[in-house]
């Protein structure tokens, strides 16, 4: 029974998986941009 459930879970709509990865990717890029901004501000404060 468990194997059948796993196979059914694996057959989720590709669009759904795409949306999940897109939201995850967007969060990751936002975190990276935020970290870059913080680093740039710190460098700016140190220099000036």
PDBQT receptor file of N, H, CA, C and O in Angstrom, charges set to zero:
ATOM      1  N   UNK A   1       0.834  -1.216   0.000  1.00  0.00    +0.000 N 
ATOM      2  CA  UNK A   1       0.000   0.000   0.000  1.00  0.00    +0.000 C 
ATOM      3  C   UNK A   1       0.864   1.260   0.000  1.00  0.00    +0.000 C 
ATOM      4  O   UNK A   1       0.582   2.221  -0.716  1.00  0.00    +0.000 OA
ATOM      5  N   UNK A   2       1.906   1.240   0.803  1.00  0.00    +0.000 N 
ATOM      6  H   UNK A   2       2.135   0.460   1.384  1.00  0.00    +0.000 HD
ATOM      7  CA  UNK A   2       2.753   2.435   0.898  1.00  0.00    +0.000 C 
ATOM      8  C   UNK A   2       3.416   2.752  -0.440  1.00  0.00    +0.000 C 
ATOM      9  O   UNK A   2       3.523   3.915  -0.832  1.00  0.00    +0.000 OA
ATOM     10  N   UNK A   3       3.860   1.704  -1.136  1.00  0.00    +0.000 N 
ATOM     11  H   UNK A   3       3.774   0.760  -0.818  1.00  0.00    +0.000 HD
ATOM     12  CA  UNK A   3       4.507   1.934  -2.440  1.00  0.00    +0.000 C 
ATOM     13  C   UNK A   3       3.538   2.597  -3.412  1.00  0.00    +0.000 C 
ATOM     14  O   UNK A   3       3.915   3.515  -4.140  1.00  0.00    +0.000 OA
ATOM     15  N   UNK A   4       2.286   2.132  -3.424  1.00  0.00    +0.000 N 
ATOM     16  H   UNK A   4       1.980   1.387  -2.832  1.00  0.00    +0.000 HD
ATOM     17  CA  UNK A   4       1.283   2.729  -4.306  1.00  0.00    +0.000 C 
ATOM     18  C   UNK A   4       1.089   4.203  -3.972  1.00  0.00    +0.000 C 
ATOM     19  O   UNK A   4       0.981   5.040  -4.868  1.00  0.00    +0.000 OA
ATOM     20  N   UNK A   5       1.044   4.517  -2.678  1.00  0.00    +0.000 N 
ATOM     21  H   UNK A   5       1.131   3.837  -1.950  1.00  0.00    +0.000 HD
ATOM     22  CA  UNK A   5       0.867   5.909  -2.264  1.00  0.00    +0.000 C 
ATOM     23  C   UNK A   5       2.044   6.761  -2.734  1.00  0.00    +0.000 C 
ATOM     24  O   UNK A   5       1.862   7.886  -3.200  1.00  0.00    +0.000 OA
ATOM     25  N   UNK A   6       3.246   6.213  -2.606  1.00  0.00    +0.000 N 
ATOM     26  H   UNK A   6       3.394   5.300  -2.228  1.00  0.00    +0.000 HD
ATOM     27  CA  UNK A   6       4.427   6.960  -3.041  1.00  0.00    +0.000 C 
ATOM     28  C   UNK A   6       4.378   7.224  -4.538  1.00  0.00    +0.000 C 
ATOM     29  O   UNK A   6       4.708   8.320  -4.993  1.00  0.00    +0.000 OA
ATOM     30  N   UNK A   7       3.965   6.216  -5.304  1.00  0.00    +0.000 N 
ATOM     31  H   UNK A   7       3.697   5.326  -4.935  1.00  0.00    +0.000 HD
ATOM     32  CA  UNK A   7       3.882   6.389  -6.763  1.00  0.00    +0.000 C 
ATOM     33  C   UNK A   7       2.852   7.468  -7.089  1.00  0.00    +0.000 C 
ATOM     34  O   UNK A   7       3.077   8.302  -7.967  1.00  0.00    +0.000 OA
ATOM     35  N   UNK A   8       1.724   7.450  -6.381  1.00  0.00    +0.000 N 
ATOM     36  H   UNK A   8       1.542   6.773  -5.668  1.00  0.00    +0.000 HD
ATOM     37  CA  UNK A   8       0.694   8.469  -6.620  1.00  0.00    +0.000 C 
ATOM     38  C   UNK A   8       1.232   9.859  -6.285  1.00  0.00    +0.000 C 
ATOM     39  O   UNK A   8       0.967  10.824  -7.003  1.00  0.00    +0.000 OA
ATOM     40  N   UNK A   9       1.994   9.955  -5.186  1.00  0.00    +0.000 N 
ATOM     41  H   UNK A   9       2.209   9.172  -4.604  1.00  0.00    +0.000 HD
ATOM     42  CA  UNK A   9       2.565  11.244  -4.804  1.00  0.00    +0.000 C 
ATOM     43  C   UNK A   9       3.556  11.719  -5.869  1.00  0.00    +0.000 C 
ATOM     44  O   UNK A   9       3.631  12.911  -6.166  1.00  0.00    +0.000 OA
ATOM     45  N   UNK A  10       4.311  10.781  -6.437  1.00  0.00    +0.000 N 
ATOM     46  H   UNK A  10       4.249   9.813  -6.195  1.00  0.00    +0.000 HD
ATOM     47  CA  UNK A  10       5.307  11.145  -7.448  1.00  0.00    +0.000 C 
ATOM     48  C   UNK A  10       4.642  11.643  -8.723  1.00  0.00    +0.000 C 
ATOM     49  O   UNK A  10       5.254  12.380  -9.496  1.00  0.00    +0.000 OA
ATOM     50  N   UNK A  11       3.388  11.244  -8.949  1.00  0.00    +0.000 N 
ATOM     51  H   UNK A  11       2.891  10.644  -8.321  1.00  0.00    +0.000 HD
ATOM     52  CA  UNK A  11       2.693  11.637 -10.175  1.00  0.00    +0.000 C 
ATOM     53  C   UNK A  11       1.882  12.917  -9.987  1.00  0.00    +0.000 C 
ATOM     54  O   UNK A  11       0.815  13.068 -10.583  1.00  0.00    +0.000 OA
ATOM     55  N   UNK A  12       2.375  13.827  -9.171  1.00  0.00    +0.000 N 
ATOM     56  H   UNK A  12       3.241  13.705  -8.687  1.00  0.00    +0.000 HD
ATOM     57  CA  UNK A  12       1.704  15.116  -8.990  1.00  0.00    +0.000 C 
ATOM     58  C   UNK A  12       1.866  15.932 -10.265  1.00  0.00    +0.000 C 
ATOM     59  O   UNK A  12       2.827  15.746 -11.012  1.00  0.00    +0.000 OA
ATOM     60  N   UNK A  13       0.919  16.839 -10.508  1.00  0.00    +0.000 N 
ATOM     61  H   UNK A  13       0.139  16.990  -9.901  1.00  0.00    +0.000 HD
ATOM     62  CA  UNK A  13       0.992  17.667 -11.719  1.00  0.00    +0.000 C 
ATOM     63  C   UNK A  13       2.332  18.401 -11.775  1.00  0.00    +0.000 C 
ATOM     64  O   UNK A  13       2.742  18.991 -10.776  1.00  0.00    +0.000 OA
ATOM     65  N   UNK A  14       3.021  18.382 -12.913  1.00  0.00    +0.000 N 
ATOM     66  H   UNK A  14       2.688  17.903 -13.725  1.00  0.00    +0.000 HD
ATOM     67  CA  UNK A  14       4.300  19.094 -13.043  1.00  0.00    +0.000 C 
ATOM     68  C   UNK A  14       4.143  20.584 -12.770  1.00  0.00    +0.000 C 
ATOM     69  O   UNK A  14       5.070  21.229 -12.281  1.00  0.00    +0.000 OA
ATOM     70  N   UNK A  15       2.966  21.134 -13.087  1.00  0.00    +0.000 N 
ATOM     71  H   UNK A  15       2.213  20.609 -13.485  1.00  0.00    +0.000 HD
ATOM     72  CA  UNK A  15       2.730  22.565 -12.867  1.00  0.00    +0.000 C 
ATOM     73  C   UNK A  15       2.822  22.867 -11.371  1.00  0.00    +0.000 C 
ATOM     74  O   UNK A  15       3.403  23.873 -10.963  1.00  0.00    +0.000 OA
ATOM     75  N   UNK A  16       2.237  21.974 -10.560  1.00  0.00    +0.000 N 
ATOM     76  H   UNK A  16       1.765  21.157 -10.892  1.00  0.00    +0.000 HD
ATOM     77  CA  UNK A  16       2.261  22.176  -9.114  1.00  0.00    +0.000 C 
ATOM     78  C   UNK A  16       3.700  22.182  -8.608  1.00  0.00    +0.000 C 
ATOM     79  O   UNK A  16       4.087  23.045  -7.821  1.00  0.00    +0.000 OA
ATOM     80  N   UNK A  17       4.489  21.208  -9.069  1.00  0.00    +0.000 N 
ATOM     81  H   UNK A  17       4.174  20.507  -9.709  1.00  0.00    +0.000 HD
ATOM     82  CA  UNK A  17       5.894  21.128  -8.656  1.00  0.00    +0.000 C 
ATOM     83  C   UNK A  17       6.628  22.389  -9.114  1.00  0.00    +0.000 C 
ATOM     84  O   UNK A  17       7.453  22.937  -8.382  1.00  0.00    +0.000 OA
ATOM     85  N   UNK A  18       6.320  22.842 -10.328  1.00  0.00    +0.000 N 
ATOM     86  H   UNK A  18       5.650  22.397 -10.922  1.00  0.00    +0.000 HD
ATOM     87  CA  UNK A  18       6.941  24.046 -10.872  1.00  0.00    +0.000 C 
ATOM     88  C   UNK A  18       6.659  25.248  -9.978  1.00  0.00    +0.000 C 
ATOM     89  O   UNK A  18       7.562  26.029  -9.677  1.00  0.00    +0.000 OA
ATOM     90  N   UNK A  19       5.416  25.393  -9.558  1.00  0.00    +0.000 N 
ATOM     91  H   UNK A  19       4.682  24.759  -9.802  1.00  0.00    +0.000 HD
ATOM     92  CA  UNK A  19       5.047  26.518  -8.700  1.00  0.00    +0.000 C 
ATOM     93  C   UNK A  19       5.805  26.446  -7.382  1.00  0.00    +0.000 C 
ATOM     94  O   UNK A  19       6.278  27.463  -6.873  1.00  0.00    +0.000 OA
ATOM     95  N   UNK A  20       5.919  25.233  -6.826  1.00  0.00    +0.000 N 
ATOM     96  H   UNK A  20       5.535  24.407  -7.239  1.00  0.00    +0.000 HD
ATOM     97  CA  UNK A  20       6.634  25.080  -5.555  1.00  0.00    +0.000 C 
ATOM     98  C   UNK A  20       8.091  25.476  -5.713  1.00  0.00    +0.000 C 
ATOM     99  O   UNK A  20       8.626  26.208  -4.881  1.00  0.00    +0.000 OA
ATOM    100  N   UNK A  21       8.745  25.001  -6.776  1.00  0.00    +0.000 N 
ATOM    101  H   UNK A  21       8.310  24.406  -7.452  1.00  0.00    +0.000 HD
ATOM    102  CA  UNK A  21      10.152  25.319  -6.971  1.00  0.00    +0.000 C 
ATOM    103  C   UNK A  21      10.317  26.812  -7.251  1.00  0.00    +0.000 C 
ATOM    104  O   UNK A  21      11.294  27.421  -6.816  1.00  0.00    +0.000 OA
ATOM    105  N   UNK A  22       9.369  27.399  -7.973  1.00  0.00    +0.000 N 
ATOM    106  H   UNK A  22       8.575  26.904  -8.326  1.00  0.00    +0.000 HD
ATOM    107  CA  UNK A  22       9.447  28.830  -8.269  1.00  0.00    +0.000 C 
ATOM    108  C   UNK A  22       9.355  29.651  -6.991  1.00  0.00    +0.000 C 
ATOM    109  O   UNK A  22      10.128  30.592  -6.808  1.00  0.00    +0.000 OA
ATOM    110  N   UNK A  23       8.421  29.312  -6.103  1.00  0.00    +0.000 N 
ATOM    111  H   UNK A  23       7.793  28.548  -6.252  1.00  0.00    +0.000 HD
ATOM    112  CA  UNK A  23       8.280  30.064  -4.858  1.00  0.00    +0.000 C 
ATOM    113  C   UNK A  23       9.543  29.890  -4.020  1.00  0.00    +0.000 C 
ATOM    114  O   UNK A  23      10.017  30.848  -3.410  1.00  0.00    +0.000 OA
ATOM    115  N   UNK A  24      10.088  28.677  -3.984  1.00  0.00    +0.000 N 
ATOM    116  H   UNK A  24       9.702  27.899  -4.480  1.00  0.00    +0.000 HD
ATOM    117  CA  UNK A  24      11.323  28.417  -3.241  1.00  0.00    +0.000 C 
ATOM    118  C   UNK A  24      12.480  29.210  -3.841  1.00  0.00    +0.000 C 
ATOM    119  O   UNK A  24      13.278  29.802  -3.114  1.00  0.00    +0.000 OA
ATOM    120  N   UNK A  25      12.567  29.220  -5.178  1.00  0.00    +0.000 N 
ATOM    121  H   UNK A  25      11.919  28.740  -5.769  1.00  0.00    +0.000 HD
ATOM    122  CA  UNK A  25      13.629  29.948  -5.877  1.00  0.00    +0.000 C 
ATOM    123  C   UNK A  25      13.512  31.443  -5.592  1.00  0.00    +0.000 C 
ATOM    124  O   UNK A  25      14.517  32.113  -5.352  1.00  0.00    +0.000 OA
ATOM    125  N   UNK A  26      12.273  31.970  -5.618  1.00  0.00    +0.000 N 
ATOM    126  H   UNK A  26      11.457  31.426  -5.813  1.00  0.00    +0.000 HD
ATOM    127  CA  UNK A  26      12.066  33.389  -5.348  1.00  0.00    +0.000 C 
ATOM    128  C   UNK A  26      12.499  33.730  -3.928  1.00  0.00    +0.000 C 
ATOM    129  O   UNK A  26      13.137  34.759  -3.705  1.00  0.00    +0.000 OA
ATOM    130  N   UNK A  27      12.157  32.873  -2.963  1.00  0.00    +0.000 N 
ATOM    131  H   UNK A  27      11.639  32.037  -3.143  1.00  0.00    +0.000 HD
ATOM    132  CA  UNK A  27      12.583  33.117  -1.581  1.00  0.00    +0.000 C 
ATOM    133  C   UNK A  27      14.098  33.109  -1.487  1.00  0.00    +0.000 C 
ATOM    134  O   UNK A  27      14.687  33.935  -0.789  1.00  0.00    +0.000 OA
ATOM    135  N   UNK A  28      14.732  32.174  -2.193  1.00  0.00    +0.000 N 
ATOM    136  H   UNK A  28      14.254  31.504  -2.760  1.00  0.00    +0.000 HD
ATOM    137  CA  UNK A  28      16.189  32.085  -2.167  1.00  0.00    +0.000 C 
ATOM    138  C   UNK A  28      16.832  33.329  -2.756  1.00  0.00    +0.000 C 
ATOM    139  O   UNK A  28      17.797  33.853  -2.200  1.00  0.00    +0.000 OA
ATOM    140  N   UNK A  29      16.301  33.808  -3.885  1.00  0.00    +0.000 N 
ATOM    141  H   UNK A  29      15.516  33.383  -4.336  1.00  0.00    +0.000 HD
ATOM    142  CA  UNK A  29      16.868  35.004  -4.508  1.00  0.00    +0.000 C 
ATOM    143  C   UNK A  29      16.646  36.220  -3.618  1.00  0.00    +0.000 C 
ATOM    144  O   UNK A  29      17.515  37.086  -3.516  1.00  0.00    +0.000 OA
ATOM    145  N   UNK A  30      15.482  36.285  -2.974  1.00  0.00    +0.000 N 
ATOM    146  H   UNK A  30      14.776  35.581  -3.057  1.00  0.00    +0.000 HD
ATOM    147  CA  UNK A  30      15.208  37.404  -2.074  1.00  0.00    +0.000 C 
ATOM    148  C   UNK A  30      16.194  37.396  -0.914  1.00  0.00    +0.000 C 
ATOM    149  O   UNK A  30      16.701  38.447  -0.521  1.00  0.00    +0.000 OA
ATOM    150  N   UNK A  31      16.470  36.210  -0.359  1.00  0.00    +0.000 N 
ATOM    151  H   UNK A  31      16.058  35.356  -0.678  1.00  0.00    +0.000 HD
ATOM    152  CA  UNK A  31      17.432  36.104   0.741  1.00  0.00    +0.000 C 
ATOM    153  C   UNK A  31      18.816  36.535   0.269  1.00  0.00    +0.000 C 
ATOM    154  O   UNK A  31      19.519  37.260   0.974  1.00  0.00    +0.000 OA
ATOM    155  N   UNK A  32      19.210  36.085  -0.932  1.00  0.00    +0.000 N 
ATOM    156  H   UNK A  32      18.639  35.496  -1.504  1.00  0.00    +0.000 HD
ATOM    157  CA  UNK A  32      20.523  36.455  -1.461  1.00  0.00    +0.000 C 
ATOM    158  C   UNK A  32      20.617  37.960  -1.666  1.00  0.00    +0.000 C 
ATOM    159  O   UNK A  32      21.617  38.574  -1.296  1.00  0.00    +0.000 OA
ATOM    160  N   UNK A  33      19.578  38.565  -2.258  1.00  0.00    +0.000 N 
ATOM    161  H   UNK A  33      18.765  38.066  -2.559  1.00  0.00    +0.000 HD
ATOM    162  CA  UNK A  33      19.580  40.007  -2.491  1.00  0.00    +0.000 C 
ATOM    163  C   UNK A  33      19.628  40.755  -1.164  1.00  0.00    +0.000 C 
ATOM    164  O   UNK A  33      20.348  41.744  -1.030  1.00  0.00    +0.000 OA
ATOM    165  N   UNK A  34      18.863  40.283  -0.186  1.00  0.00    +0.000 N 
ATOM    166  H   UNK A  34      18.278  39.479  -0.294  1.00  0.00    +0.000 HD
ATOM    167  CA  UNK A  34      18.864  40.919   1.133  1.00  0.00    +0.000 C 
ATOM    168  C   UNK A  34      20.241  40.851   1.765  1.00  0.00    +0.000 C 
ATOM    169  O   UNK A  34      20.719  41.840   2.321  1.00  0.00    +0.000 OA
ATOM    170  N   UNK A  35      20.886  39.687   1.686  1.00  0.00    +0.000 N 
ATOM    171  H   UNK A  35      20.497  38.884   1.234  1.00  0.00    +0.000 HD
ATOM    172  CA  UNK A  35      22.223  39.518   2.254  1.00  0.00    +0.000 C 
ATOM    173  C   UNK A  35      23.207  40.444   1.540  1.00  0.00    +0.000 C 
ATOM    174  O   UNK A  35      24.048  41.071   2.184  1.00  0.00    +0.000 OA
ATOM    175  N   UNK A  36      23.105  40.531   0.213  1.00  0.00    +0.000 N 
ATOM    176  H   UNK A  36      22.422  40.021  -0.311  1.00  0.00    +0.000 HD
ATOM    177  CA  UNK A  36      23.992  41.412  -0.548  1.00  0.00    +0.000 C 
ATOM    178  C   UNK A  36      23.801  42.862  -0.124  1.00  0.00    +0.000 C 
ATOM    179  O   UNK A  36      24.775  43.597   0.041  1.00  0.00    +0.000 OA
ATOM    180  N   UNK A  37      22.539  43.277   0.055  1.00  0.00    +0.000 N 
ATOM    181  H   UNK A  37      21.748  42.680  -0.079  1.00  0.00    +0.000 HD
ATOM    182  CA  UNK A  37      22.263  44.649   0.487  1.00  0.00    +0.000 C 
ATOM    183  C   UNK A  37      22.889  44.920   1.846  1.00  0.00    +0.000 C 
ATOM    184  O   UNK A  37      23.516  45.960   2.049  1.00  0.00    +0.000 OA
ATOM    185  N   UNK A  38      22.720  43.983   2.778  1.00  0.00    +0.000 N 
ATOM    186  H   UNK A  38      22.211  43.139   2.612  1.00  0.00    +0.000 HD
ATOM    187  CA  UNK A  38      23.282  44.162   4.126  1.00  0.00    +0.000 C 
ATOM    188  C   UNK A  38      24.793  44.292   4.047  1.00  0.00    +0.000 C 
ATOM    189  O   UNK A  38      25.378  45.170   4.681  1.00  0.00    +0.000 OA
ATOM    190  N   UNK A  39      25.430  43.415   3.265  1.00  0.00    +0.000 N 
ATOM    191  H   UNK A  39      24.954  42.702   2.750  1.00  0.00    +0.000 HD
ATOM    192  CA  UNK A  39      26.890  43.454   3.135  1.00  0.00    +0.000 C 
ATOM    193  C   UNK A  39      27.336  44.776   2.524  1.00  0.00    +0.000 C 
ATOM    194  O   UNK A  39      28.306  45.379   2.984  1.00  0.00    +0.000 OA
ATOM    195  N   UNK A  40      26.632  45.229   1.489  1.00  0.00    +0.000 N 
ATOM    196  H   UNK A  40      25.844  44.739   1.116  1.00  0.00    +0.000 HD
ATOM    197  CA  UNK A  40      27.002  46.487   0.838  1.00  0.00    +0.000 C 
ATOM    198  C   UNK A  40      26.858  47.656   1.798  1.00  0.00    +0.000 C 
ATOM    199  O   UNK A  40      27.711  48.544   1.828  1.00  0.00    +0.000 OA
ATOM    200  N   UNK A  41      25.786  47.664   2.583  1.00  0.00    +0.000 N 
ATOM    201  H   UNK A  41      25.094  46.943   2.558  1.00  0.00    +0.000 HD
ATOM    202  CA  UNK A  41      25.585  48.743   3.563  1.00  0.00    +0.000 C 
ATOM    203  C   UNK A  41      26.696  48.717   4.599  1.00  0.00    +0.000 C 
ATOM    204  O   UNK A  41      27.212  49.767   4.981  1.00  0.00    +0.000 OA
ATOM    205  N   UNK A  42      27.072  47.525   5.061  1.00  0.00    +0.000 N 
ATOM    206  H   UNK A  42      26.653  46.671   4.751  1.00  0.00    +0.000 HD
ATOM    207  CA  UNK A  42      28.147  47.423   6.059  1.00  0.00    +0.000 C 
ATOM    208  C   UNK A  42      29.463  47.933   5.484  1.00  0.00    +0.000 C 
ATOM    209  O   UNK A  42      30.192  48.664   6.153  1.00  0.00    +0.000 OA
ATOM    210  N   UNK A  43      29.769  47.551   4.249  1.00  0.00    +0.000 N 
ATOM    211  H   UNK A  43      29.177  46.957   3.705  1.00  0.00    +0.000 HD
ATOM    212  CA  UNK A  43      31.000  48.020   3.602  1.00  0.00    +0.000 C 
ATOM    213  C   UNK A  43      30.960  49.539   3.468  1.00  0.00    +0.000 C 
ATOM    214  O   UNK A  43      31.956  50.219   3.718  1.00  0.00    +0.000 OA
ATOM    215  N   UNK A  44      29.793  50.069   3.068  1.00  0.00    +0.000 N 
ATOM    216  H   UNK A  44      28.985  49.517   2.865  1.00  0.00    +0.000 HD
ATOM    217  CA  UNK A  44      29.631  51.514   2.922  1.00  0.00    +0.000 C 
ATOM    218  C   UNK A  44      29.902  52.215   4.245  1.00  0.00    +0.000 C 
ATOM    219  O   UNK A  44      30.604  53.225   4.287  1.00  0.00    +0.000 OA
ATOM    220  N   UNK A  45      29.336  51.670   5.338  1.00  0.00    +0.000 N 
ATOM    221  H   UNK A  45      28.765  50.849   5.304  1.00  0.00    +0.000 HD
ATOM    222  CA  UNK A  45      29.514  52.278   6.660  1.00  0.00    +0.000 C 
ATOM    223  C   UNK A  45      30.970  52.201   7.100  1.00  0.00    +0.000 C 
ATOM    224  O   UNK A  45      31.477  53.130   7.730  1.00  0.00    +0.000 OA
ATOM    225  N   UNK A  46      31.643  51.110   6.776  1.00  0.00    +0.000 N 
ATOM    226  H   UNK A  46      31.232  50.355   6.265  1.00  0.00    +0.000 HD
ATOM    227  CA  UNK A  46      33.047  50.964   7.176  1.00  0.00    +0.000 C 
ATOM    228  C   UNK A  46      33.918  51.956   6.417  1.00  0.00    +0.000 C 
ATOM    229  O   UNK A  46      34.817  52.563   6.998  1.00  0.00    +0.000 OA
ATOM    230  N   UNK A  47      33.659  52.124   5.123  1.00  0.00    +0.000 N 
ATOM    231  H   UNK A  47      32.928  51.631   4.651  1.00  0.00    +0.000 HD
ATOM    232  CA  UNK A  47      34.501  52.997   4.300  1.00  0.00    +0.000 C 
ATOM    233  C   UNK A  47      34.257  54.464   4.654  1.00  0.00    +0.000 C 
ATOM    234  O   UNK A  47      35.201  55.245   4.771  1.00  0.00    +0.000 OA
ATOM    235  N   UNK A  48      32.953  54.843   4.827  1.00  0.00    +0.000 N 
ATOM    236  H   UNK A  48      32.186  54.209   4.732  1.00  0.00    +0.000 HD
ATOM    237  CA  UNK A  48      32.665  56.267   5.040  1.00  0.00    +0.000 C 
ATOM    238  C   UNK A  48      32.394  56.606   6.496  1.00  0.00    +0.000 C 
ATOM    239  O   UNK A  48      32.137  57.765   6.822  1.00  0.00    +0.000 OA
TER     240      UNK A  48
